[in-house]
């Protein structure tokens, strides 16, 4: 669904049209306008009222305009869709660890309130497939940056010991070993990106019962999904999209005497 080096432009364009047909956003043979972004791992959110005349850079889109499909592309980062259940207002956000640290989903809720009058309690949020804590290893500098921003950061990380097949097979060899040659193996650090974004949505006022998350990890399920990390950068992109349907046209009934 994304224009990457590994995919031909024609194939991606065909895939996008097929997708728009599948979600019934093609009328009279023409697909609804599809708005995407040049994603830059930021907290930049654009309010869209019509098809932009030039490419937009950022990581979030919101609109009140029916008949426009807002979309972001992912291959490990989280797609987050927001929908106001009381008024026509929607948003879609791209949340990797950088965007999450910059509170993009929290700001997305705020932008919908500022632009459309959306109340957070009326929002339903869907977190799509991404790389989950089972596979999302990060460095200590990422944990330190989260700890500087979020009081609940400790809940977002877990540690696991590095495995060493030789130590596991011959543990007696290492009983009297001393550093540096046989020091303790470093611990791996894993980030729960889904929980980080769920906490932000709750902090912004979205009700916990109105937040759903896909159970699929992109790195675990490369048979179904694209994973930049698991596939070493040679992969495609998934698309998360949302749109508001135009109101149905009412036909006046003839009255018979």
Long-range contacts (C-beta under 8 A, 24 or more apart in sequence): 1-73, 1-236, 1-237, 1-238, 1-239, 2-73, 2-75, 2-236, 2-237, 2-239, 4-235, 4-236, 4-237, 6-234, 6-235, 6-236, 7-236, 16-239, 19-239, 19-241, 20-69, 23-69, 23-241, 23-243, 25-69, 25-243, 31-69, 32-67, 32-68, 32-69, 32-243, 33-67, 33-68, 33-69, 34-69, 34-71, 34-241, 35-61, 35-68, 35-69, 35-70, 35-71, 36-71, 36-72, 36-73, 37-61, 37-72, 37-94, 39-72, 39-73, 39-94, 41-94, 41-96, 41-98, 41-99, 42-98, 42-99, 42-102, 42-104, 43-99, 43-102, 43-103, 43-104, 43-107, 45-91, 45-93, 45-104, 45-107, 45-108, 45-111, 47-111, 47-115, 59-93, 59-94, 59-95, 59-99, 59-104, 60-91, 60-92, 60-93, 60-94, 60-104, 60-107, 60-108, 60-111, 61-91, 61-92, 61-93, 62-89, 62-90, 62-91, 62-108, 62-111, 62-112, 62-115, 62-116, 63-89, 63-90, 63-91, 63-244, 64-88, 64-89, 64-115, 64-116, 64-244, 65-244, 66-243, 66-244, 66-245, 66-246, 66-247, 67-243, 67-244, 67-245, 67-246, 68-243, 68-244, 69-241, 69-242, 69-243, 70-241, 70-242, 70-243, 71-239, 71-240, 71-241, 71-242, 72-239, 72-240, 73-237, 73-238, 73-239, 73-240, 74-128, 74-129, 74-130, 74-218, 74-226, 74-237, 74-238, 74-239, 74-240, 75-218, 75-226, 75-227, 75-228, 75-235, 75-236, 75-237, 75-238, 76-130, 76-131, 76-136, 76-218, 76-219, 76-227, 76-228, 76-229, 77-130, 77-131, 77-193, 78-127, 78-128, 78-130, 78-193, 78-194, 78-197, 79-127, 79-128, 79-129, 79-130, 79-238, 79-240, 80-105, 80-108, 80-125, 80-126, 80-127, 80-128, 80-197, 80-201, 80-240, 81-125, 81-126, 81-128, 81-240, 81-242, 82-108, 82-109, 82-112, 82-123, 82-124, 82-125, 83-123, 83-124, 83-125, 83-126, 83-242, 84-112, 84-116, 84-118, 84-119, 84-122, 84-123, 85-122, 85-123, 85-124, 86-118, 86-119, 86-122, 87-116, 87-117, 87-118, 87-122, 88-244, 89-115, 89-116, 89-118, 90-242, 90-243, 90-244, 91-242, 92-240, 92-241, 92-242, 95-130, 95-193, 95-197, 96-193, 97-138, 97-142, 97-191, 97-193, 100-193, 100-196, 100-197, 100-200, 101-145, 101-146, 101-149, 103-149, 103-200, 105-197, 105-200, 105-201, 105-204, 106-200, 106-201, 106-203, 106-204, 109-201, 109-204, 109-205, 109-206, 110-204, 119-205, 120-204, 120-205, 120-206, 121-205, 121-206, 121-207, 123-206, 123-210, 124-210, 124-211, 124-212, 125-201, 125-206, 125-210, 125-211, 125-212, 126-212, 126-213, 126-214, 127-194, 127-197, 127-198, 127-211, 127-212, 127-213, 127-214, 128-214, 128-238, 128-240, 129-214, 129-216, 129-217, 129-218, 129-221, 129-225, 129-238, 130-193, 130-194, 130-214, 130-217, 130-218, 131-193, 131-217, 131-218, 131-219, 131-227, 131-229, 132-192, 132-193, 132-194, 132-217, 132-219, 132-220, 133-158, 133-190, 133-191, 133-192, 133-193, 133-194, 133-195, 134-190, 134-217, 134-219, 134-220, 135-190, 135-217, 135-219, 135-220, 135-229, 135-230, 136-190, 136-191, 136-192, 136-193, 136-219, 136-229, 137-188, 137-189, 137-190, 138-189, 138-190, 138-191, 139-189, 140-189, 142-189, 142-191, 143-189, 143-191, 146-191, 146-196, 150-196, 150-199, 152-199, 155-192, 155-195, 155-199, 156-191, 156-192, 156-195, 156-196, 156-199, 157-189, 157-190, 157-191, 157-192, 158-189, 158-190, 158-192, 159-187, 159-188, 159-189, 159-190, 160-187, 160-188, 160-190, 161-185, 161-187, 161-188, 162-186, 162-187, 162-188
